[in-house]
Each structure stands twice: as structure tokens, then as C-alpha cells.
Amino acid sequence: MKTKTGNMKKSVLNGLFVLTLTLGCKQPIKLEPNNETSLEEAPIERLVTMFTGEFDNIAQMRADQQLDSLTKEEKHGRLNRIFVRVDAPKVGKYVLVGTTRYNGYDDKPWYFDKTEFLVWTFTEDEGSNTITMSPQKFKDLEARIPYATDPEKLSGFGPEDLETGTSGAICQIVWTPTENGFTGKNKPCKVLSTTTGKLLNFDWSYELHEKGMYADVRGLDDEGNVVYSTPGNAPYQLDRIN
């Protein structure tokens, strides 16, 4: 695979961090996930439990800001992801609703990414030790944004309330259990990128563990050139904060 040339240096990652926020103001989001998992749990139960909660890369962002060796483009901005488990038996036994928000720096307004306000379902893959995570979006997405992280208000929807997403929001992710958590990789997925306006092959890699997750996202053209990627070709480090 070819990549862009240049002096791409990975950021220094450190520590856990603290974040308080809501969709409209900086107040704590009250989540009650049970993130204590056991190796004796079924892998799918363990994956869903480990995914439930709030993740943020504020420690990584602040570490990047201290590094003069990184260009502005190589420094990670703020990224926050929340996954809540909802009761939607018509859709599936294992259902999460996820949100993604971005913020360049602490003093900037948050950007709520509507394309990543998604419903995720989980299915065990027969004949293999893997779990597929599949996304859809709400048809009435705008109406649900005010309570996007409230599992009680989100629960109870059915297949008729969902539709296929856009861009990368149609890509499935396959998870494989490890000793400390899971590794994830998207299934082959070629879509029109909303970031570049080009048809790209998405190449995503993830690591999920008790304390957080790593996310490495790339978009490649048909020749294998990286058209866009995580800043500095270094993955986001999202620590679990709730």
C-alpha cells in the first residue's frame, strides 16, 4: 500500500483524561454502563458491554499540542464518542446507539456528526470466532438528536424506523476477540467520501479494551494511495471516561 510521503510523526499518547459535556453545554453526561467484563462471558456479550460508555481523546489532543515537532495537520483534534445500549428487540438482541462529536480545541464549539449518529447491531458469524457490527441510521434523525445519548428515550424503535446510512456509515466492522479485548477491521467497503467527495476504499482498524479504544481510519484510491487518514497517520486514542 502506498502512503503519502512527508515527515509524519506519531503523537505521544499519555494518561487518562476527564471530560464533561452534553450535546448543548459542558455538563456531565450521566451514563450507567457496566464495563466490567469477564472472559467467561460470551464474546458478543463481552463486546457489547465493553463498547457501552463514553470515550474521548482529550489526553492525546493536549499531548499533541505540546509537540513542536508536529505540524498543525499532524495534531489530533478533540474526538468524543458515546455508545448507549438500547432496548429494541424488533431490531435485534444486541443494539447500541452511537454518537460522534469533534472539537478542534477546548475553546471551540462542538460539531455533532449527524452521519455518525448510528444504530449498531451485532451478530455472531457462524463458523468463525468473529462478530459483525452493522450500522443503520434513524429516518427521523433530527427529531432524536436532542436525546441522542438517552437509552430510555431511544428505546423501542423497530426496523421501520431505520434506513441505510451514507458514506462510511454503511460499512460493517468485524471484531475478533483477544486476551485483553477485541480487534476490529471493516469489511471491504467502497463508498463516496463526504470528506473528499471521491469514491474511496475505506480501511479502518480498531483496538477495543477495558480502558478505551484506538481508531485508525484511512481512505484509499484504487491505486492504494492514502487520500485521507487520521492526523499524522497516527490512530486516535480514545480513553474511557464513563
Secondary structure, DSSP 8 states (H G I E B T S, - for coil): -----S----------------SSSS------------TTS-HHHHHHHHHSEEEE-HHHHHHHHT-TTS-GGGS--EEEEEEEE---TTT-SSEEEEEEEEESSTTS--EE-GGG-EEEEEEE-TTSS-EEEEEEEETTHHHHGGGTT-HHHHTT--GGGEE--SGGGG--EEEEE-SSEEEEEE---EEE-TTTSSEEEEEEEEEEETTEEEEEEEEE-TT--EEEESGGG--EEEEE--
